[in-house]
Amino acid sequence: MNARRNARDYERLPQHSEAHLNWALITLMARRLTRKKPVSDWTKKRTPTG
């Protein structure tokens, strides 16, 4: 959990909490976009189960 501050509400104003969530999501997406080895789980063909 990289954004541990989101686990509890430490901020007094909701705008501060929202700003921190935005910053955490921007950081997360930037890491995913700059990842060297792409995760291709969604491109794998799934076999029917049952």
Beta strands, then each sheet from edge to edge (+ up, - down):
end
